[in-house]
Amino acid sequence: MDTDRNLLFGVLAGFFGLTPAEQMLVRKIAGLDGAAFFFIEGPRLRDRLERVGLEWDDGGKDEGKRTEEDGGERIKENGGVKRAGPRVRLTESPDAHGQVFAVAAELRDRLAANHPFDEREVIVVSQPDTLFPLLHQALHQLPEASYNISLGYPLERTPLEGLFHRLHELAATERIGRLSVDAYLRVMLHP
């Protein structure tokens, strides 16, 4: 958090189909002052955005070229202070390995050009499975003390998800108003 400007910046990544829960989340975030969204043009994107009340803004660029670097030229008003928005680069490839190789090439080019990195720069991956390839194929070029990795804990590994799974299994065993004793005990003995 930058205390001089009282700026808080968060990133949500990996949304594709915009499920009803994701639509609700996007609507809530869109209502926040200074919220910004970055999407890669794709099939039915405009329709999905219209469902949540957002309009597609190609930033004056041709459609389909949103993967190009946004140099942060756009100025935003915030409490009377004008400042450029964050500099964003979206990388698109057919699979996660292609994205990791693109990040590795970007890091290699910046290191060769002696372009320094700072704590305000982030690499966001949309899937946790991409972390280890990113670490071994791209970040190995940097000293270990020069980066920090943050990863949310997957919901499917929580005890609450396990309880819902056991309850679902229990409900599936119902026959003529009776439940399986084994499935019932698994719910009752769940931590």
Rosetta blueprint (number, residue, H / E / L):
1 M L
2 D E
3 T L
4 D L
5 R L
6 N L
7 L E
8 L L
9 F L
10 G L
11 V L
12 L L
13 A L
14 G L
15 F L
16 F L
17 G L
18 L L
19 T L
20 P H
21 A H
22 E H
23 Q H
24 M H
25 L H
26 V H
27 R H
28 K H
29 I H
30 A H
31 G L
32 L L
33 D L
34 G L
35 A L
36 A L
37 F L
38 F L
39 F L
40 I L
41 E L
42 G L
43 P L
44 R L
45 L H
46 R H
47 D H
48 R H
49 L H
50 E H
51 R H
52 V L
53 G L
54 L L
55 E L
56 W L
57 D L
58 D L
59 G L
60 G L
61 K L
62 D L
63 E L
64 G L
65 K L
66 R L
67 T L
68 E L
69 E L
70 D E
71 G L
72 G L
73 E L
74 R L
75 I E
76 K E
77 E E
78 N E
79 G L
80 G L
81 V E
82 K E
83 R E
84 A E
85 G L
86 P L
87 R L
88 V E
89 R L
90 L L
91 T L
92 E L
93 S L
94 P L
95 D L
96 A H
97 H H
98 G H
99 Q H
100 V H
101 F H
102 A H
103 V H
104 A H
105 A H
106 E H
107 L H
108 R H
109 D H
110 R H
111 L H
112 A H
113 A L
114 N L
115 H L
116 P L
117 F L
118 D L
119 E L
120 R L
121 E L
122 V L
123 I L
124 V L
125 V L
126 S L
127 Q L
128 P H
129 D H
130 T H
131 L H
132 F H
133 P H
134 L H
135 L H
136 H H
137 Q H
138 A L
139 L H
140 H H
141 Q H
142 L L
143 P L
144 E H
145 A H
146 S H
147 Y L
148 N L
149 I L
150 S L
151 L L
152 G L
153 Y L
154 P L
155 L H
156 E H
157 R H
158 T L
159 P H
160 L H
161 E H
162 G H
163 L H
164 F H
165 H H
166 R H
167 L H
168 H H
169 E H
170 L H
171 A H
172 A H
173 T L
174 E L
175 R E
176 I L
177 G L
178 R E
179 L L
180 S L
181 V H
182 D H
183 A H
184 Y H
185 L H
186 R H
187 V H
188 M H
189 L L
190 H L
191 P L
